[in-house]
Amino acid sequence: MAVAAAPAARPRETVRVKRERDQELLVWPDLVFVEFISAVLFTVTFVVLSTVLNSPLLNKANTAITPNPSKAPWYFMNLQELLLHMDKSLAGVIVPTALIVGLMAIPYLDRNSEGQGSWFATVNSVRITAFSFVWSSVWIIWLILWDNGSHVLVYKNLPELWGSDKQLQWLGDKNPFGGWPGEAAFKAMWDFVFLKNRLAIDNEWKWSVPVPFQPGTGEHDGSLNWPQDFDNVPVPLNGTWAFHWGRPAWMPSWLERIYWYDREFDVAKITAEWIVPIIAMVALPLLMILILKKIGWSHSMRDNVIAIFTGFILVYTALTMIGVAFRGKDQNLVPTPRVPNLEDDPHIQRQLPAGAIYGLYDPRSGTHA
């Protein structure tokens, strides 16, 4: 006797519980009315401020006048500050794009609907926010000061604390390994630990390792030297190294801009302008998350997002404040009272004769062509 096969089990459907009317809010008037009142208050506040305070604007833009410093609007000041600490493409394009994509990805990463729309919805969210705030504050301030070489200036001027006008020699300029076996290796590590700033990786940090042969072209001295031997490293398959072929005649000019024919890597510059900033931007948030998990505060994706988002807001605000209140002439890091005011100090506007715009004026002789 044949036995009928049992019907295949259907996937369990989740029935959405219908909410009662008192649990819902209508767009009108509950939402739109609040937005309207906010817009009116915002507009009135701006009218009052514009009436009482003069807008800090200069004259019409003139290519013959170059204010020093030239600063972006405050809402772009964080990006202008980033330009001082990494490659321009990384700071102006890649990092903002990655941040925007990351913010858009948050709803897809955090799928838990519990506590949505609530501040500090998880058990340890307040402690996580406070930890992320302190962590981000310490690191962003330290990294900016380090990249500015401020730690070197502070160390050299320590004798001023006890009334002396002498300066100390920076530790990185010393060689405590004289006569040691492997002196060069120890000195290279010592110099790396006491780098003056990020750019010192490219233009000041030097070391040499004996090698049987050296890749690439150029003069070989039997040693691999940083940064000299890393300034012009051929791109693999660039058509002029290892395998040779001519420049493709069929290739349009716009494609030649991105094609790597006869291109070389400046590894030392890439390390200073790309690798070090990327490591700092990726490693420090990951380390923060690991610490939060280790101490038992972070238990979910929501906790991780709270930590990362708090750090993002802190860094965004800190970069804006530093660019506005601590960048003086030539974008140097200075105390707030020494930041020039374009209205109060007109001498910071470098005025050039009109002929200089068209290359008719020679600034060395002070005469026109």
C-alpha positions in Angstrom: 0.0 0.0 0.0 1.5 3.3 -1.1 1.9 6.0 1.5 1.3 9.6 0.5 4.3 11.7 0.9 4.0 14.4 3.6 3.7 17.9 2.2 6.8 19.9 2.2 7.1 22.3 5.1 6.5 25.8 4.2 8.9 28.5 5.5 7.5 30.1 8.6 6.1 33.5 7.9 6.6 36.3 10.4 3.3 38.1 11.0 3.7 41.8 11.7 1.7 42.8 14.7 -0.6 45.7 13.8 0.1 48.7 15.9 -2.7 50.6 17.6 -3.5 54.2 16.7 -2.1 55.6 19.9 1.2 54.0 19.0 1.5 55.9 15.7 2.3 59.4 14.7 0.9 61.2 11.7 3.0 63.2 9.4 0.6 66.1 9.8 0.5 67.7 12.3 2.9 65.6 14.5 6.0 65.8 12.3 5.5 68.7 9.9 4.4 71.2 12.6 7.5 70.6 14.6 9.7 71.0 11.5 7.9 74.2 10.6 8.4 75.7 14.1 12.1 74.7 13.9 12.5 76.3 10.5 10.9 79.5 11.7 13.2 79.7 14.8 16.2 78.9 12.6 15.3 81.7 10.1 14.6 84.3 12.9 17.9 83.4 14.6 19.8 83.9 11.3 18.1 87.2 10.7 19.0 88.5 14.2 22.6 87.4 13.9 23.0 88.9 10.4 21.6 92.2 11.7 23.7 92.4 14.8 27.0 90.9 13.6 28.9 91.7 10.4 29.7 88.8 8.2 33.5 88.3 8.0 33.7 88.6 4.3 36.5 90.1 2.2 36.3 92.0 -1.1 35.4 90.4 -4.4 37.8 87.6 -5.3 40.9 88.8 -7.0 43.6 86.6 -8.5 46.2 89.3 -7.7 45.5 89.0 -3.9 46.5 85.8 -2.1 45.4 85.9 1.6 47.8 84.0 3.9 46.3 81.8 5.3 43.7 81.0 2.7 41.1 78.9 4.4 38.1 76.9 3.2 34.6 77.5 4.6 34.2 76.1 8.1 32.2 73.1 6.9 35.1 72.1 4.6 37.8 73.0 7.1 38.1 69.4 8.3 39.0 68.3 4.7 41.5 71.1 4.4 43.1 70.0 7.7 43.3 66.4 6.3 45.2 67.7 3.3 48.1 68.6 5.6 48.4 65.0 6.9 48.2 62.8 3.9 48.2 62.6 0.1 45.8 65.0 -1.5 43.9 62.3 -3.4 43.5 60.3 -0.2 42.3 63.2 1.9 40.1 64.9 -0.7 38.5 62.0 -2.5 39.1 58.5 -1.0 38.6 59.3 2.7 35.3 61.3 2.3 33.9 58.7 -0.1 34.8 55.9 2.3 33.1 57.8 5.1 30.0 58.4 3.2 29.8 54.8 2.1 30.4 53.7 5.6 27.6 55.9 7.0 25.2 54.5 4.4 26.2 50.9 5.2 25.3 51.3 8.9 21.6 50.2 8.5 22.7 47.1 6.6 25.4 46.2 9.1 23.2 46.8 12.2 20.0 44.8 11.4 18.8 44.7 15.0 15.5 46.6 15.3 15.6 46.7 19.1 16.2 50.2 20.5 16.0 51.9 17.1 15.5 55.7 17.4 16.6 55.8 21.0 19.7 57.4 22.5 22.1 55.0 24.3 19.8 52.0 23.5 22.3 49.3 24.7 23.4 48.5 28.2 27.0 49.8 27.9 26.3 52.5 25.3 27.1 55.5 27.7 30.4 53.9 28.8 31.2 53.1 25.2 30.5 56.6 24.1 32.7 58.1 26.8 35.5 55.7 26.1 35.4 56.4 22.4 35.3 60.2 23.1 38.4 60.0 25.2 40.2 57.5 22.9 39.6 59.6 19.8 40.5 62.9 21.5 43.8 61.7 22.8 44.8 60.1 19.5 43.7 62.9 17.1 45.5 65.5 19.2 48.7 63.4 19.5 48.8 62.6 15.8 48.4 66.2 14.7 51.0 67.4 17.2 53.4 64.6 16.1 52.9 65.3 12.4 53.6 69.0 13.2 56.9 68.0 15.0 55.6 69.7 18.2 57.1 66.9 20.4 60.5 67.8 19.2 60.1 71.5 19.9 58.8 70.7 23.4 61.7 68.4 24.2 64.3 70.8 22.9 62.9 73.7 24.9 62.6 71.8 28.2 65.5 73.8 29.8 63.4 76.9 29.6 61.3 75.5 32.5 64.3 76.1 34.8 65.4 79.4 33.2 68.1 78.2 30.8 68.3 79.4 27.3 70.0 76.3 26.0 68.3 73.6 23.9 68.4 69.9 24.3 69.5 67.7 21.4 66.7 65.7 20.0 67.0 62.0 20.8 66.6 61.0 17.1 69.8 63.0 16.4 71.9 61.0 18.8 73.6 57.6 18.2 73.8 55.6 21.4 74.9 52.5 19.5 78.4 53.6 18.5 80.7 50.6 18.1 77.9 48.0 18.7 77.7 45.0 16.5 74.9 45.7 14.0 75.1 49.4 14.8 73.4 50.4 11.5 70.3 48.2 12.2 69.9 49.5 15.8 70.4 53.1 14.7 67.7 52.7 12.0 65.2 51.4 14.5 66.2 54.1 16.9 65.6 56.8 14.3 62.3 55.3 13.3 61.0 55.4 17.0 62.1 59.1 17.3 60.9 60.3 13.9 60.3 64.1 13.9 57.1 63.8 11.9 55.4 61.8 9.2 57.4 63.3 6.3 60.6 62.4 8.0 60.0 58.9 6.8 60.6 60.1 3.2 63.2 62.8 3.6 65.1 62.2 6.9 65.0 58.6 7.9 67.9 56.7 6.3 69.2 53.2 6.5 71.3 50.8 4.4 71.3 46.9 4.1 73.9 45.0 2.1 72.4 43.0 -0.7 73.9 40.7 -3.4 71.9 42.6 -6.2 69.6 45.5 -6.5 66.4 45.5 -8.6 65.5 48.2 -11.1 67.8 50.5 -13.0 70.4 53.0 -11.9 73.7 52.9 -10.1 74.2 49.9 -7.8 76.5 50.2 -4.8 75.9 46.7 -3.3 73.5 48.1 -0.6 69.8 48.7 -0.4 69.5 52.3 0.7 66.4 54.1 2.1 65.1 56.3 0.6 67.4 56.6 -2.5 66.8 53.1 -3.9 63.0 53.3 -3.2 62.3 56.6 -5.0 62.0 55.1 -8.5 60.8 51.5 -8.3 59.4 50.4 -11.7 55.8 49.3 -11.8 55.5 45.7 -12.9 54.8 45.2 -16.6 55.3 48.9 -17.3 56.8 48.2 -20.7 60.2 49.5 -19.8 61.5 47.1 -17.2 61.8 43.3 -17.2 59.5 43.1 -20.3 59.8 45.7 -22.9 57.3 47.0 -25.4 56.6 50.4 -27.1 54.1 52.9 -26.1 50.7 51.8 -27.5 50.0 54.1 -30.4 46.3 53.2 -30.5 45.7 54.3 -26.9 43.8 57.6 -26.5 45.4 60.4 -24.4 42.8 60.1 -21.6 43.7 56.4 -21.1 47.4 57.1 -21.1 46.8 59.1 -17.9 45.9 56.0 -16.0 47.9 53.5 -17.9 51.2 52.6 -16.1 53.5 52.6 -19.1 56.9 53.7 -18.0 55.6 54.5 -14.5 57.6 54.2 -11.3 56.7 54.0 -7.6 58.1 56.4 -5.1 57.9 53.9 -2.2 59.2 56.3 0.4 56.7 59.0 -0.5 53.9 56.4 -0.7 54.8 55.2 2.8 54.6 58.7 4.2 51.6 60.0 2.3 49.5 56.8 2.0 50.5 53.9 4.2 51.1 55.6 7.5 47.8 57.6 7.4 45.8 54.6 6.3 47.3 52.5 9.1 46.4 55.2 11.6 42.8 55.5 10.3 42.2 51.7 10.2 44.2 50.3 13.1 43.2 52.8 15.8 39.4 52.2 15.4 40.0 48.4 15.3 42.2 48.5 18.4 39.4 50.5 20.2 36.8 47.9 19.3 39.1 45.1 20.5 39.7 46.8 23.8 35.9 47.4 24.3 35.4 43.7 23.6 38.2 42.7 25.9 36.8 44.6 28.8 33.3 43.2 28.1 31.5 46.4 27.1 30.9 45.7 23.4 28.6 42.8 22.8 26.9 43.6 19.4 27.2 45.4 16.2 25.2 48.3 17.7 27.9 48.8 20.3 30.6 48.8 17.7 28.7 51.3 15.5 28.2 53.6 18.6 31.9 53.5 19.3 32.9 54.2 15.6 30.3 56.9 15.1 31.3 58.7 18.3 34.9 58.7 17.2 33.9 60.0 13.7 32.0 62.9 15.1 34.8 63.8 17.5 37.5 63.7 14.8 35.2 65.7 12.4 34.7 68.4 15.1 38.4 68.4 16.2 39.7 68.8 12.7 37.3 71.7 12.0 38.3 73.5 15.3 42.0 73.0 14.6 41.7 74.3 11.1 39.7 77.4 12.2 41.3 78.3 15.5 44.9 76.9 15.3 46.2 77.3 11.7 48.1 80.5 11.1 50.2 81.8 8.2 51.3 79.2 5.8 48.9 76.8 7.6 51.4 76.5 10.5 50.0 75.2 13.9 50.0 78.2 16.2 48.1 79.3 19.4 44.7 80.8 18.8 45.7 84.4 19.6 48.3 84.2 16.8 45.9 83.2 14.1 45.6 86.2 11.7 42.3 87.9 11.2 41.8 88.9 7.5 39.8 92.0 8.5 41.9 93.3 11.4 45.2 92.6 9.7 45.1 93.6 6.0 48.9 93.1 5.7 48.5 89.4 5.4 47.0 89.9 2.0 49.9 89.7 -0.4 49.1 92.3 -3.1 50.8 91.8 -6.5 50.7 94.2 -9.5 48.1 93.4 -12.1 50.7 92.6 -14.7 51.9 89.7 -12.5 48.6 87.8 -13.4 49.6 87.6 -17.0 53.3 87.0 -16.5 54.2 90.6 -17.4 55.7 91.5 -14.0 59.1 90.4 -12.8 59.0 90.3 -9.0 62.8 90.0 -8.8 63.6 93.3 -10.5 60.3 95.0 -9.7 59.8 96.0 -13.3 57.3 95.2 -16.0 58.3 93.4 -19.2 
